């Protein structure tokens, strides 16, 4: 059984310093959630615990009941920003390569990543969480939700003494969230693993957690129990302050200005997509008229990401199917960039590939050029437009900070802002509120609704949380996972 004593440690470097005295103790058998706003310091505190920060003063002690020290090797930290390192290999060098089946041969198979011995010892567990069915898939062909489940299972099977997971439930369908929650709880009890969960929304607070550490402004605001936290509405309001949205703040934002003449953004007829023997989409038909707002729903692995890759012109299997984008049949001479100029897009997959160490302002500005990374220099007008959108989303203070050095939730917000800078007529939002704290979610949803009220704007919105679906949505499609 492990105890953590956190006694006002301070980093040797200002960029990883905490504010004030941060003191808490997590006793034997006590599991905790760190909750608070994006950029508030939750991941930073966990980095102190796992030994990832050089301490100049104060202390962090992680010890067993017999007094021996738990080393960093006996702890595991799972951050989904590192999903591209899964399998000890990096993702391909460009985003679209995921969809080019002939180029995927070097991507590891899931059963190789987990390991034959662990698969044999945990068959029932892998079947329960839905991993058994993807063991023969290549890593690069997994949906973002499947990748998350794989990462969680891989870390849990290592049986660490301390397990830190950053936002374990986001990106998972309801059934998978419940299964993962039960799995983490059972591992904590059976293996005496101390679990620390980092979450940004109080709705994700699991029932089996003992202690809630409220973190904001790089300091400990309060240490409390789960029950006391949920009853303290003033504390929740303090942590997740309502961002103001007024007519003045949104009235000056650019609106959709795509003057292209088209009736249908998307028309698909009898679509069939397979990878090897695995059928992803089977006899699918879909059409989206200009101005329609759609919710695209379905469980992890049901084909949502693959379907969107066809809409965004990233998937070469489009040429073997009957697909019309913006009233033009695929394969009739149009370039991928002619299609993308109409589209503003964000997804967990894109986030995984955004590894350039550039400023957040440059990340937002890259939306003008439909690039994952900044390969063109924005002009001054484009920079000012990017700053106006960042201000509307209340993240203008991130403009000059490096993208890879801000928190996961802040990265997600910056990529969402990137969608709107070129005033697209087709907005594709794949889990856009994923990783945002409660306050930022409310603000982002209001801004999305405001932009998409324009009858010329078409939207496709993907989420596993029905309460996140914007009020402007009038159509929906639910994909069923192929067995």
C-alpha positions as CSV (number, residue, x, y, z in Angstrom):
1,X,0.0,0.0,0.0
2,X,1.4,3.4,-1.0
3,X,1.4,6.8,0.6
4,X,2.1,10.1,-1.2
5,X,3.3,13.1,0.8
6,X,3.4,16.3,-1.2
7,X,5.2,19.0,0.8
8,X,5.4,22.3,-1.2
9,X,8.0,21.2,-3.8
10,X,9.4,23.8,-6.1
11,X,10.9,23.3,-9.4
12,X,14.4,24.7,-10.2
13,X,12.8,26.4,-13.3
14,X,10.1,29.1,-13.3
15,X,8.1,27.5,-16.2
16,X,7.3,24.5,-14.0
17,X,7.0,26.3,-10.7
18,X,3.9,26.0,-8.5
19,X,2.1,28.9,-6.8
20,X,2.3,29.2,-3.0
21,X,2.5,26.2,-0.6
22,X,1.0,23.1,-2.1
23,X,0.6,20.4,0.6
24,X,-1.4,17.3,0.7
25,X,-1.2,13.6,1.7
26,X,-2.8,10.6,0.0
27,X,-2.8,7.7,2.5
28,X,-2.8,4.0,2.0
29,X,-5.6,2.8,-0.2
30,X,-6.6,6.4,-1.0
31,X,-7.2,7.1,-4.7
32,X,-7.6,10.7,-5.9
33,X,-8.9,12.8,-8.7
34,X,-7.2,16.1,-9.7
35,X,-9.8,18.4,-11.1
36,X,-9.8,22.0,-12.4
37,X,-9.6,24.2,-15.4
38,X,-7.4,23.7,-18.4
39,X,-3.9,24.9,-17.8
40,X,-4.5,25.0,-14.0
41,X,-1.6,22.8,-13.0
42,X,-3.1,19.3,-12.7
43,X,-0.7,17.6,-15.0
44,X,2.2,19.6,-13.5
45,X,1.5,18.3,-10.0
46,X,1.4,14.7,-11.3
47,X,4.7,15.3,-13.0
48,X,6.2,16.3,-9.6
49,X,4.8,13.0,-8.2
50,X,6.2,10.8,-11.0
51,X,9.7,12.4,-10.7
52,X,9.5,14.3,-14.0
53,X,10.5,17.6,-12.4
54,X,13.8,18.5,-10.8
55,X,12.9,19.8,-7.3
56,X,15.0,22.7,-5.7
57,X,13.1,22.8,-2.4
58,X,10.3,21.1,-0.6
59,X,9.7,17.4,-1.2
60,X,7.5,14.7,-2.7
61,X,7.6,11.3,-1.1
62,X,6.0,8.1,-2.5
63,X,6.5,5.2,-0.1
64,X,5.2,1.8,0.6
65,X,3.8,0.8,4.0
66,X,7.3,-0.6,5.0
67,X,8.9,2.8,4.3
68,X,10.7,1.9,1.1
69,X,10.6,4.3,-1.8
70,X,8.4,3.7,-4.9
71,X,10.7,4.6,-7.8
72,X,9.7,6.3,-11.0
73,X,10.0,2.9,-12.8
74,X,7.2,1.5,-10.6
75,X,4.9,4.3,-11.6
76,X,3.0,4.7,-14.9
77,X,1.7,8.0,-16.4
78,X,-0.7,7.8,-19.3
79,X,-1.1,11.0,-21.3
80,X,-3.0,10.8,-24.6
81,X,-0.9,13.6,-26.1
82,X,1.7,10.8,-26.4
83,X,-0.5,8.5,-28.3
84,X,1.9,8.6,-31.3
85,X,4.5,6.7,-29.2
86,X,2.2,3.7,-28.8
87,X,4.1,0.5,-29.6
88,X,7.4,2.3,-29.2
89,X,7.0,3.6,-32.7
90,X,6.0,7.0,-34.1
91,X,3.1,7.7,-36.3
92,X,3.8,8.3,-40.0
93,X,5.2,11.6,-41.0
94,X,2.0,13.0,-42.5
95,X,-1.6,12.9,-41.4
96,X,-3.2,11.5,-44.7
97,X,-0.8,8.5,-44.6
98,X,-3.1,6.8,-42.1
99,X,-5.6,6.2,-44.9
100,X,-3.2,4.9,-47.5
101,X,-3.5,1.1,-46.9
102,X,-0.5,0.2,-49.1
103,X,1.7,2.3,-46.9
104,X,0.7,0.8,-43.6
105,X,2.7,-2.4,-43.7
106,X,5.3,-1.2,-41.2
107,X,2.7,-0.2,-38.6
108,X,2.7,-2.7,-35.7
109,X,-0.2,-5.0,-35.0
110,X,-2.2,-4.6,-31.8
111,X,-1.4,-8.1,-30.5
112,X,2.4,-7.3,-30.9
113,X,2.0,-4.1,-28.8
114,X,0.2,-5.9,-26.0
115,X,2.3,-9.1,-26.1
116,X,1.3,-12.7,-26.6
117,X,1.9,-13.7,-22.9
118,X,-0.4,-10.9,-21.6
119,X,-3.0,-11.7,-24.2
120,X,-3.1,-15.3,-23.1
121,X,-3.3,-14.3,-19.4
122,X,-6.0,-11.7,-19.9
123,X,-8.4,-13.0,-22.7
124,X,-11.6,-12.4,-20.7
125,X,-10.5,-8.8,-19.8
126,X,-9.6,-8.0,-23.4
127,X,-12.9,-9.3,-24.6
128,X,-14.8,-7.3,-22.1
129,X,-13.2,-4.0,-22.9
130,X,-13.5,-4.6,-26.7
131,X,-9.8,-5.0,-27.4
132,X,-10.1,-8.7,-28.5
133,X,-11.7,-7.7,-31.8
134,X,-8.8,-5.4,-32.8
135,X,-5.9,-7.6,-32.0
136,X,-5.1,-8.3,-35.7
137,X,-5.6,-4.6,-36.7
138,X,-2.6,-2.4,-37.4
139,X,-2.1,0.5,-35.0
140,X,-2.4,3.1,-37.7
141,X,-5.9,1.8,-38.6
142,X,-7.4,2.1,-35.2
143,X,-10.0,4.8,-34.5
144,X,-9.0,7.4,-31.8
145,X,-11.3,5.7,-29.3
146,X,-9.7,2.3,-30.0
147,X,-6.3,3.8,-29.6
148,X,-7.3,5.2,-26.2
149,X,-8.6,1.9,-25.0
150,X,-5.5,0.1,-26.1
151,X,-3.3,2.6,-24.3
152,X,-5.3,2.2,-21.1
153,X,-5.3,-1.6,-21.2
154,X,-1.5,-1.6,-22.0
155,X,-0.7,0.5,-18.9
156,X,-3.1,-1.4,-16.6
157,X,-1.6,-4.7,-17.6
158,X,1.8,-3.5,-16.4
159,X,0.4,-3.5,-12.9
160,X,2.2,-0.3,-11.7
161,X,2.2,0.6,-8.0
162,X,1.1,4.2,-8.9
163,X,-1.0,4.9,-12.0
164,X,-1.6,8.4,-13.3
165,X,-4.1,8.8,-16.1
166,X,-4.9,12.1,-17.8
167,X,-8.6,12.3,-18.8
168,X,-9.2,8.5,-19.2
169,X,-12.9,8.8,-20.3
170,X,-12.8,11.3,-23.1
171,X,-13.1,9.9,-26.6
172,X,-14.9,6.8,-25.4
173,X,-18.4,5.8,-26.1
174,X,-20.7,5.3,-23.0
175,X,-20.2,1.5,-22.8
176,X,-16.5,1.8,-23.1
177,X,-16.4,4.6,-20.4
178,X,-18.2,2.3,-18.0
179,X,-16.0,-0.7,-18.8
180,X,-12.8,1.3,-18.4
181,X,-14.0,2.8,-15.2
182,X,-14.8,-0.6,-13.8
183,X,-11.4,-1.9,-15.0
184,X,-9.4,0.9,-13.3
185,X,-11.3,0.4,-10.1
186,X,-10.7,-3.4,-10.1
187,X,-7.0,-3.0,-10.8
188,X,-6.7,-0.5,-8.0
189,X,-8.3,-2.9,-5.5
190,X,-6.8,-6.2,-6.7
191,X,-3.3,-5.0,-7.2
192,X,-3.2,-2.3,-4.5
193,X,-2.4,0.2,-7.2
194,X,-2.7,3.9,-6.2
195,X,-4.7,5.7,-8.9
196,X,-4.6,9.4,-9.7
197,X,-7.0,10.6,-12.4
198,X,-6.8,14.0,-14.0
199,X,-10.2,15.2,-15.2
200,X,-11.5,18.5,-16.5
201,X,-15.3,18.0,-16.0
202,X,-17.0,17.1,-12.7
203,X,-19.4,14.8,-14.6
204,X,-16.6,12.4,-15.1
205,X,-15.9,12.0,-11.4
206,X,-16.0,8.2,-10.7
207,X,-18.0,6.8,-7.7
208,X,-15.0,4.8,-6.3
209,X,-12.7,7.8,-5.9
210,X,-11.9,8.8,-2.2
211,X,-10.4,12.2,-2.5
212,X,-10.7,15.2,-4.8
213,X,-7.8,17.6,-5.2
214,X,-9.1,20.9,-6.7
215,X,-6.4,22.5,-8.7
216,X,-6.3,26.0,-10.3
217,X,-3.7,28.7,-11.0
218,X,-1.0,26.1,-10.3
219,X,-2.1,25.8,-6.7
220,X,-4.2,23.5,-4.5
221,X,-7.5,25.2,-3.9
222,X,-9.0,22.5,-1.7
223,X,-8.6,18.9,-0.8
224,X,-12.0,17.3,-0.1
225,X,-14.1,14.1,-0.5
226,X,-16.1,13.2,-3.6
227,X,-19.4,13.8,-1.8
228,X,-18.5,17.2,-0.4
229,X,-17.1,18.3,-3.7
230,X,-20.3,17.5,-5.6
231,X,-22.4,19.3,-3.0
232,X,-20.2,22.4,-3.0
233,X,-21.7,24.4,-5.9
234,X,-19.7,27.5,-5.0
235,X,-16.4,25.5,-5.3
236,X,-17.4,24.1,-8.7
237,X,-18.3,27.6,-9.9
238,X,-15.0,28.9,-8.7
239,X,-13.1,26.2,-10.5
240,X,-15.1,26.4,-13.8
241,X,-16.0,30.1,-14.1
242,X,-18.6,30.9,-16.7
243,X,-16.9,32.7,-19.6
244,X,-18.9,35.6,-20.9
245,X,-20.3,35.6,-24.4
246,X,-21.9,38.8,-25.5
247,X,-23.1,40.2,-28.8
248,X,-20.2,42.6,-28.7
249,X,-17.7,39.7,-28.4
250,X,-19.1,37.7,-31.3
251,X,-20.6,40.4,-33.6
252,X,-17.2,41.4,-35.0
253,X,-16.1,37.8,-35.9
254,X,-15.8,36.9,-39.5
255,X,-18.6,34.9,-41.0
256,X,-18.8,32.2,-43.7
257,X,-17.6,33.8,-46.9
258,X,-17.3,30.8,-49.2
259,X,-19.0,31.9,-52.4
260,X,-18.6,28.6,-54.3
261,X,-21.8,27.6,-56.0
262,X,-22.9,24.1,-54.8
263,X,-26.1,22.5,-53.7
264,X,-24.7,19.5,-51.8
265,X,-21.6,19.4,-49.7
266,X,-21.6,15.6,-49.7
267,X,-23.4,12.9,-51.7
268,X,-22.4,9.3,-51.1
269,X,-24.0,6.2,-52.7
270,X,-23.4,2.6,-51.7
271,X,-20.1,3.2,-50.0
272,X,-17.9,0.2,-49.1
273,X,-14.6,0.6,-47.3
274,X,-12.4,-2.2,-46.1
275,X,-8.9,-2.7,-44.7
276,X,-7.8,-6.2,-45.4
277,X,-10.6,-8.5,-44.2
278,X,-12.1,-5.9,-42.0
279,X,-15.2,-4.1,-43.3
280,X,-15.4,-0.5,-41.9
281,X,-18.3,0.9,-44.0
282,X,-20.8,-1.3,-45.8
283,X,-23.3,-0.1,-48.4
284,X,-23.6,3.3,-46.8
285,X,-25.6,6.1,-48.4
286,X,-25.5,9.7,-47.2
287,X,-26.1,13.2,-48.6
288,X,-25.7,16.5,-46.9
289,X,-27.4,19.6,-48.5
290,X,-25.8,23.0,-48.1
291,X,-26.8,24.5,-44.8
292,X,-27.8,21.3,-43.0
293,X,-26.4,20.5,-39.6
294,X,-25.7,16.8,-38.8
295,X,-24.7,14.9,-35.7
296,X,-22.7,11.8,-36.6
297,X,-22.9,9.2,-33.9
298,X,-21.7,5.7,-33.2
299,X,-19.6,3.5,-30.9
300,X,-15.8,3.5,-31.0
301,X,-14.7,1.6,-34.2
302,X,-18.0,2.1,-36.0
303,X,-16.3,4.0,-38.9
304,X,-16.9,7.6,-38.0
305,X,-13.3,8.7,-38.6
306,X,-13.1,6.7,-41.8
307,X,-16.3,8.4,-43.1
308,X,-15.0,11.8,-42.3
309,X,-11.7,11.0,-44.1
310,X,-13.8,10.5,-47.2
311,X,-15.5,13.9,-46.8
312,X,-12.2,15.6,-46.1
313,X,-10.6,14.0,-49.2
314,X,-7.9,12.3,-47.2
315,X,-8.8,8.7,-48.0
316,X,-7.8,7.3,-51.4
317,X,-10.5,4.7,-51.3
318,X,-12.8,7.6,-52.3
319,X,-11.8,7.0,-55.9
320,X,-13.3,3.4,-55.8
321,X,-16.6,4.7,-54.5
322,X,-19.4,6.9,-55.7
323,X,-18.6,10.1,-53.8
324,X,-19.6,13.7,-54.8
325,X,-18.1,16.6,-52.8
326,X,-19.4,20.1,-53.4
327,X,-21.3,18.9,-56.5
328,X,-18.1,17.4,-58.0
329,X,-17.5,13.7,-58.4
330,X,-14.2,12.5,-56.8
331,X,-11.6,11.6,-59.4
332,X,-12.7,14.1,-62.0
333,X,-9.5,16.1,-61.7
334,X,-10.0,18.2,-58.6
335,X,-7.1,18.5,-56.1
336,X,-7.3,17.7,-52.4
337,X,-6.7,21.4,-51.7
338,X,-9.6,22.5,-53.9
339,X,-11.9,20.4,-51.6
340,X,-10.2,21.4,-48.3
341,X,-10.5,25.1,-49.0
342,X,-14.3,24.8,-48.2
343,X,-13.7,22.9,-44.9
344,X,-12.8,23.7,-41.4
345,X,-11.9,20.5,-39.5
346,X,-10.7,19.3,-36.1
347,X,-10.4,15.8,-34.7
348,X,-8.5,13.7,-32.1
349,X,-6.5,12.2,-35.0
350,X,-5.3,15.6,-36.2
351,X,-4.3,16.4,-32.7
352,X,-2.1,13.3,-32.5
353,X,-0.2,14.4,-35.7
354,X,0.2,18.1,-34.6
355,X,3.8,17.8,-33.2
356,X,5.4,20.9,-34.6
357,X,6.9,23.1,-31.8
358,X,5.4,26.3,-33.0
359,X,3.4,29.0,-31.3
360,X,-0.3,28.6,-30.6
361,X,-0.9,31.6,-32.8
362,X,0.9,29.8,-35.7
363,X,-1.2,26.7,-35.1
364,X,-4.4,28.7,-35.4
365,X,-3.0,30.5,-38.5
366,X,-2.3,27.2,-40.1
367,X,-6.0,26.8,-40.6
368,X,-5.8,29.3,-43.5
369,X,-3.6,26.8,-45.4
370,X,-5.2,23.5,-44.4
371,X,-1.9,22.3,-43.1
372,X,-1.0,20.2,-40.1
373,X,1.9,22.4,-39.2
374,X,2.7,25.9,-40.5
375,X,4.4,25.8,-43.9
376,X,3.2,29.1,-45.2
377,X,3.7,32.5,-43.6
378,X,0.5,34.2,-42.6
379,X,0.1,37.9,-43.5
380,X,-0.7,40.5,-40.9
381,X,-4.4,40.4,-41.7
382,X,-4.5,36.7,-41.2
383,X,-2.7,37.0,-37.9
384,X,-5.1,39.6,-36.7
385,X,-8.1,37.4,-37.6
386,X,-6.5,34.5,-35.8
387,X,-6.0,36.7,-32.7
388,X,-9.7,37.8,-32.8
389,X,-10.9,34.2,-32.8
390,X,-8.5,33.3,-30.0
391,X,-9.9,36.2,-28.0
392,X,-13.5,35.0,-28.6
393,X,-12.6,31.6,-27.3
394,X,-10.8,33.2,-24.3
395,X,-7.4,31.8,-25.1
396,X,-5.6,34.9,-26.5
397,X,-3.0,34.6,-23.7
398,X,-1.7,31.4,-25.4
399,X,-0.9,33.1,-28.6
400,X,2.9,33.4,-28.1
401,X,3.3,30.2,-26.1
402,X,4.7,27.0,-27.7
403,X,1.9,24.6,-28.6
404,X,3.7,21.5,-27.3
405,X,4.3,23.3,-23.9
406,X,0.7,24.1,-23.0
407,X,-1.7,21.6,-21.4
408,X,-3.7,19.0,-23.3
409,X,-6.9,20.9,-22.9
410,X,-5.4,24.1,-24.1
411,X,-4.0,22.4,-27.2
412,X,-7.5,21.1,-27.9
413,X,-9.0,24.6,-27.6
414,X,-6.3,26.0,-29.9
415,X,-7.1,23.4,-32.6
416,X,-10.8,24.2,-32.3
417,X,-10.1,27.9,-32.9
418,X,-8.1,26.9,-36.0
419,X,-11.3,25.6,-37.6
420,X,-12.9,29.0,-38.0
421,X,-10.1,31.3,-39.1
422,X,-10.8,31.0,-42.8
423,X,-14.6,31.3,-42.4
424,X,-15.4,27.8,-43.9
425,X,-18.8,26.9,-45.2
426,X,-18.5,23.2,-44.1
427,X,-17.5,22.8,-40.5
428,X,-16.5,19.2,-39.4
429,X,-16.1,18.9,-35.7
430,X,-15.0,15.5,-34.5
431,X,-15.3,15.6,-30.7
432,X,-14.5,19.3,-30.5
433,X,-15.1,19.7,-26.8
434,X,-13.0,16.7,-26.0
435,X,-10.6,17.6,-23.1
436,X,-12.0,21.1,-22.4
437,X,-13.0,22.0,-18.9
438,X,-16.6,22.7,-18.0
439,X,-16.4,26.5,-18.4
440,X,-14.6,26.3,-21.8
441,X,-17.1,23.7,-23.0
442,X,-20.0,26.0,-22.4
443,X,-18.3,28.9,-24.2
444,X,-17.1,26.8,-27.1
445,X,-20.6,25.3,-27.6
446,X,-22.2,28.8,-27.7
447,X,-19.6,30.0,-30.3
448,X,-20.1,26.9,-32.4
449,X,-23.9,27.5,-32.3
450,X,-23.5,31.1,-33.2
451,X,-21.3,30.5,-36.2
452,X,-23.4,27.6,-37.5
453,X,-26.8,29.5,-37.3
454,X,-25.9,30.9,-40.7
455,X,-28.0,29.1,-43.3
456,X,-25.0,28.9,-45.6
457,X,-22.9,27.0,-43.1
458,X,-23.1,23.2,-43.1
459,X,-21.9,21.2,-40.1
460,X,-21.1,17.6,-39.2
461,X,-20.7,17.1,-35.4
462,X,-19.3,14.0,-33.8
463,X,-19.6,13.3,-30.1
464,X,-20.2,10.5,-27.5
465,X,-22.0,13.0,-25.2
466,X,-25.5,13.8,-26.3
467,X,-25.6,16.9,-24.1
468,X,-22.8,18.4,-26.1
469,X,-24.7,18.4,-29.4
470,X,-25.4,22.0,-30.5
471,X,-29.0,23.2,-30.6
472,X,-28.7,24.0,-34.3
473,X,-28.3,20.3,-35.2
474,X,-31.4,19.0,-37.1
475,X,-30.2,15.8,-38.7
476,X,-28.4,12.7,-37.3
477,X,-26.8,9.5,-38.5
478,X,-25.8,6.6,-36.2
479,X,-23.2,4.2,-37.5
480,X,-23.4,0.6,-36.4
481,X,-20.2,-1.2,-35.7
482,X,-19.5,-4.1,-38.1
483,X,-19.0,-7.4,-36.3
